[in-house]
Amino acid sequence: MPILLSLLLLGAVALGAHHWSKRRLRKKLLMSELSAHQRAIVKASVPLIRKLPASLRPALEGKIALFLHQIEFIGCNGLDVTEEMRLSIAAQACLLVVNTSNWYVNLRTVLIYPGAFKSRRAEHNGYVVTERETVRTGESWARGPVILSWADARQGALDETDGHNVVFHEFAHQLDDLSGHTDGIPVLGKGQDFAEWERVFVTAFKTHCRKVEAGHWSVFDPYGATRPEEFFAVAVEVFFERPAELQREEAGVYQQLASLFQLDPTSWG
């Protein structure tokens, strides 16, 4: 057998073994359980988890284990990343995918700041590019990283009924990006219709924009009026933290998100 062909075959065998090993490890992690210590931290730092149906808890714990294995957490501005930070963020991120096959395949890094941080973004207006510095509590970049303010991530998790959760928001963007574009249209669930999703969300987005412009109350945060992708992320926050209110005010949006996540938070204890 020619040497080149032998090397190619050996390379193919090695690559196949590597992929098999990764799949085996992934399966093992997804079947694993949190320790009693870890479980206590998750319940204390993310109270919403206590309401999760018991049937979904094994899947959540397995996905948390996979998330912790995959993601590197990096503290910024002198922050020391703690076990509470890792578990809190992982639990919230995994709650969004607990009952689906979706996963954060492109994400490898989460950056954590002690509090709100400054971010520079370029704004394009024709041929004019303007750089602006803003103070933010979270950011999500296509293919990562996710950047979070720990003060806001912690508070957002502890108050599970105010409809504001920066971790849900930024990881909703990560899910949105799996479609190839962060545009408010994620990869839809089985049986979901693109035209119906678009009809429901475009209508709700326009209604929300009119309410914000008129200074009227809306179940969605005013920030959701900036762009369709922000409206989707804001809607995800409300879906998990104020589900009954969302179902009452925007039943179509609630149903679309319930189908997307395969969850019904209005039924949680």
MOMORA-V442965 format. One record per helix or strand of 3 or more residues. SS is the DSSP state (@ for helix, = for strand). FROM is the first residue (numbers start at 1). LEN is the number of residues. If there is no record, write none. Layout:
# MOMORA-V442965
SS;FROM;LEN + SS;FROM;LEN
This chain:
# MOMORA-V442965
@;3;28 + @;36;10 + @;47;5 + @;54;17 + =;72;4 + @;83;13 + =;109;5 + =;117;9 + =;128;9 + =;138;3 + =;146;4 + @;150;9 + @;166;12 + @;194;21 + @;222;4 + @;228;14 + @;243;7 + @;251;11 + @;265;3
